[in-house]
């Protein structure tokens, strides 16, 4: 299978090398490589990425089985203006088995008219801009990556690795994808529906967030009582002070934050096929009825439907 990744001057290095490393790893140990990987660019030759590291490329052309467009900023705008690039994309992409983008590479595909009517992902900081500029597509501002028919798009940077692992799984099975993830020493394989905004990361990166350690503990104790008195006591604060400081730090009330943690955990367990009653007990929602109500309120579908859609 011929895998082509479209790069250009100033593109995000990891958008190129992350997926490339995954496909390369899938070839290791095989007498005959599964993937014929190449980096393409508008003019070929050395392409200097956003961090100054140059990658070798071949001039755009030919017909890949899978085509991915890397993201970038200023360099992306210059590449999008080139008619020869848009013309090649319009010719090659429809004939691929699948095509897509990493990060803001979605803008290039959209400019070529290849994402009309599709649900797509891009980096959180560019979601609104993409939606406003190209109203014929639908932006999923939450997911790590989105698959809509033959179109695969990811939120960018490390999520390109997640999407590439999913592509390998589609080709070679979950065992191969999991082996690559283990080889890369990844903490976990992240599904596409997982949010770009993890509660833990939000707590860690908030301007005044002294609660990262507490959130770690909450994640390990979802089945316990996680109300304000319990959390305030663990944080060593009065209930009133804890409520105010936690809400300021995370942008959510403690109750809303805890429910988000529980529902994210429930979503992962549903995808593994665990029974609803066991999931409800595991994440501290007490009953399958309460889990169903909270899950549908947040995700717009019943847990049983989600499990049918995403079970491994």
C-alpha positions in Angstrom: 0.0 0.0 0.0 1.4 3.3 -1.0 1.1 5.9 1.8 1.8 9.5 0.9 2.1 12.4 3.4 2.0 15.8 1.9 4.5 18.2 3.5 5.6 21.8 2.7 7.9 24.5 3.9 7.0 25.3 7.6 4.7 22.3 8.2 4.5 20.8 11.6 7.2 18.2 11.9 5.3 15.8 14.1 2.3 15.9 11.8 4.7 14.2 9.2 7.0 12.1 11.3 4.4 10.9 13.8 2.2 9.0 11.3 5.3 8.1 9.2 6.9 6.4 12.3 3.7 4.4 12.8 3.6 3.1 9.2 7.3 2.4 9.3 7.0 0.4 12.5 4.3 -1.7 10.8 6.8 -2.7 8.2 9.4 -3.9 10.8 10.1 -7.6 11.0 8.3 -8.4 7.7 10.1 -9.9 4.7 7.9 -7.8 2.5 6.9 -4.3 3.7 3.2 -3.6 3.9 3.5 0.1 3.4 5.4 2.0 0.7 5.8 5.3 2.5 6.9 8.5 0.9 6.9 12.2 1.8 5.6 14.5 -1.0 5.9 18.2 -1.3 5.0 20.8 -3.9 8.5 21.0 -5.4 10.3 18.0 -3.9 13.7 18.0 -2.3 14.4 19.1 1.3 11.5 20.7 3.1 12.3 22.7 6.2 9.6 22.1 8.9 8.4 24.5 11.5 11.2 23.6 14.0 14.0 23.9 11.4 14.4 20.2 10.8 14.4 19.3 7.1 12.8 16.2 5.7 13.5 14.7 2.3 10.5 14.7 -0.1 9.5 13.9 -3.6 7.5 16.2 -5.9 3.8 15.6 -5.8 2.5 13.1 -8.3 1.3 9.6 -8.7 -1.7 7.8 -7.1 -1.4 6.8 -3.4 -3.6 4.3 -1.7 -3.7 6.6 1.4 -3.0 10.3 1.4 -2.5 12.5 4.4 -1.9 16.3 4.5 0.2 17.7 7.3 -0.7 20.8 9.2 1.2 24.1 9.6 0.7 27.8 9.8 2.3 30.3 7.5 3.7 27.6 5.2 0.2 26.1 4.9 -1.2 29.4 3.6 1.5 29.5 0.9 0.9 25.9 -0.1 -2.9 26.4 -0.3 -2.4 29.2 -2.8 -0.7 26.9 -5.3 -3.1 25.8 -8.0 -0.8 22.8 -8.9 -1.2 21.5 -5.4 -5.0 21.9 -5.4 -5.2 20.4 -8.8 -3.2 17.3 -7.8 -5.3 16.9 -4.6 -8.5 17.1 -6.6 -7.2 14.5 -9.0 -5.6 12.1 -6.5 -7.7 12.2 -3.4 -11.0 10.9 -4.9 -9.2 7.9 -6.3 -7.5 6.9 -3.0 -8.9 4.2 -0.7 -8.8 6.9 2.0 -7.4 10.4 2.4 -7.3 12.9 5.1 -5.3 15.4 7.2 -3.4 16.0 10.4 -4.1 19.2 12.3 -4.7 22.2 10.0 -4.0 20.1 6.9 -7.8 20.0 6.8 -7.7 23.6 5.5 -5.8 22.4 2.4 -8.3 19.7 1.7 -11.2 22.0 2.3 -9.7 24.6 -0.1 -9.6 21.9 -2.8 -13.3 21.2 -2.2 -12.7 17.7 -0.8 -14.4 18.0 2.5 -17.8 19.3 1.5 -20.5 17.5 3.5 -18.0 15.8 5.7 -17.6 15.8 9.5 -13.9 16.6 10.2 -11.5 17.3 13.0 -8.7 19.9 13.3 -6.6 21.4 16.1 -8.9 23.0 18.7 -7.4 26.5 18.1 -8.5 26.4 14.5 -11.9 24.8 14.7 -13.9 28.0 14.6 -11.9 29.4 11.7 -12.3 26.2 9.7 -16.0 26.1 10.3 -16.5 29.8 9.3 -14.3 29.6 6.2 -15.8 26.4 4.9 -19.5 26.2 5.9 -20.1 23.2 3.7 -18.3 20.9 6.2 -19.0 20.1 9.8 -16.2 20.6 12.4 -16.1 18.2 15.3 -14.4 20.4 17.8 -14.0 17.8 20.5 -12.7 14.5 18.9 -9.1 13.5 18.6 -9.8 12.2 15.1 -12.8 11.6 12.9 -13.6 9.0 10.3 -16.3 10.0 7.8 -16.4 7.4 5.0 -13.0 7.4 3.3 -12.0 10.8 4.9 -9.8 10.6 8.1 -9.0 13.8 9.9 -7.2 14.4 13.2 -6.8 17.2 15.7 -3.1 17.5 15.1 0.4 16.9 16.5 0.3 13.8 18.7 -3.3 12.9 17.5 -1.8 12.1 14.1 -0.1 9.1 15.8 -3.5 8.0 17.2 -5.1 8.2 13.8 -2.2 6.4 12.1 -2.6 3.6 14.7 -6.3 3.4 13.8 -5.4 3.2 10.1 -2.9 0.4 10.8 -5.6 -1.4 12.8 -8.0 -1.1 9.9 -5.4 -2.7 7.6 -3.6 -5.2 9.8 -5.7 -5.7 12.9 -5.7 -4.5 16.5 -2.9 -6.8 17.6 -0.4 -5.1 15.3 -1.6 -1.6 16.2 -1.3 -2.4 19.9 2.2 -3.8 19.4 3.3 -0.6 17.7 1.8 1.5 20.5 3.6 -0.7 23.1 6.8 -0.3 21.1 6.4 3.5 21.2 5.9 3.4 25.0 2.5 5.1 24.7 0.5 5.3 27.9 -2.6 4.2 26.1 -4.1 4.1 22.6 -6.6 6.9 22.4 -9.8 6.4 20.5 -11.0 9.0 18.1 -14.0 10.0 20.2 -11.8 11.0 23.1 -11.9 14.7 23.7 -9.0 17.0 22.8 -9.6 18.5 26.3 -8.8 16.0 28.9 -10.0 17.0 32.4 -6.5 16.3 33.9 -4.7 18.4 31.3 -7.2 21.2 31.7 -6.5 21.2 35.5 -2.8 21.1 34.9 -2.7 23.9 32.5 -5.2 26.3 34.0 -3.6 29.6 35.2 -4.1 28.8 38.8 -4.6 25.1 39.1 -3.1 23.5 42.3 -5.4 20.5 41.8 -3.6 18.3 39.3 -2.7 15.8 42.1 -6.2 15.8 43.3 -7.5 15.1 39.8 -5.1 12.2 39.6 -6.5 10.8 42.8 -10.1 11.3 41.6 -9.4 9.3 38.4 -8.2 6.4 40.5 -11.2 6.6 42.9 -14.2 7.3 40.7 -16.2 4.7 42.6 -15.8 6.6 45.8 -17.9 9.5 47.1 -16.4 12.6 45.4 -18.6 15.4 46.7 -17.4 18.8 47.9 -16.8 17.9 51.5 -14.7 14.8 50.6 -12.7 16.7 48.0 -12.2 19.8 50.1 -11.0 17.7 53.0 -8.5 15.9 50.7 -7.3 19.3 49.4 -6.9 20.7 52.9 -9.4 23.6 52.2 -12.7 24.7 53.6 -15.7 23.7 51.5 -16.4 27.2 50.4 -12.8 28.0 49.6 -12.4 24.7 47.7 -15.5 25.2 45.6 -14.4 28.7 44.7 -10.8 27.9 43.9 -11.6 24.7 42.0 -14.2 26.4 39.9 -11.8 29.2 39.1 -9.0 26.8 38.2 -10.9 24.4 36.0 -13.8 26.5 34.7 -16.3 23.9 36.0 -18.0 23.2 39.3 -16.7 20.2 41.2 -19.9 18.3 40.5 -19.7 19.0 36.8 -16.0 18.2 36.7 -16.5 14.8 38.5 -19.4 13.9 36.3 -17.2 14.6 33.2 -14.5 12.3 34.6 -17.0 9.5 35.3 -18.6 9.7 31.8 -15.3 9.8 30.0 -14.3 6.6 31.9 -17.7 5.1 31.2 -17.2 5.7 27.5 -13.9 3.9 27.5 -15.4 0.9 29.3 -18.4 0.8 27.0 -16.0 0.5 24.0 -14.5 -2.5 25.8 -17.9 -4.2 26.0 -18.3 -4.1 29.8 -21.9 -4.5 31.0 -23.7 -1.2 32.0 -24.3 -2.2 35.6 -20.7 -3.0 36.1 -19.6 0.3 34.4 -22.0 2.3 36.6 -20.5 0.8 39.7 -17.0 1.2 38.5 -17.3 4.9 37.8 -19.4 5.8 40.8 -22.8 6.4 39.1 -24.5 3.7 41.2 -27.1 2.5 38.7 -27.3 1.8 35.0 -30.3 4.1 34.8 -28.4 7.0 36.3 -25.5 6.2 33.9 -27.9 6.2 31.0 -29.4 9.5 31.9 -26.1 11.3 32.4 -24.5 9.7 29.3 -27.4 10.6 27.0 -27.4 14.2 28.4 -23.8 14.7 27.6 -23.2 12.6 24.4 -26.6 12.7 22.8 -27.0 8.9 22.7 -27.8 6.0 24.9 -24.8 4.0 26.3 -26.1 0.9 24.5 -26.0 2.6 21.1 -22.5 4.0 21.8 -21.3 0.5 22.7 -22.7 -0.9 19.4 -20.9 1.8 17.5 -17.5 1.6 19.2 -17.1 -1.9 20.7 -13.8 -3.5 19.7 
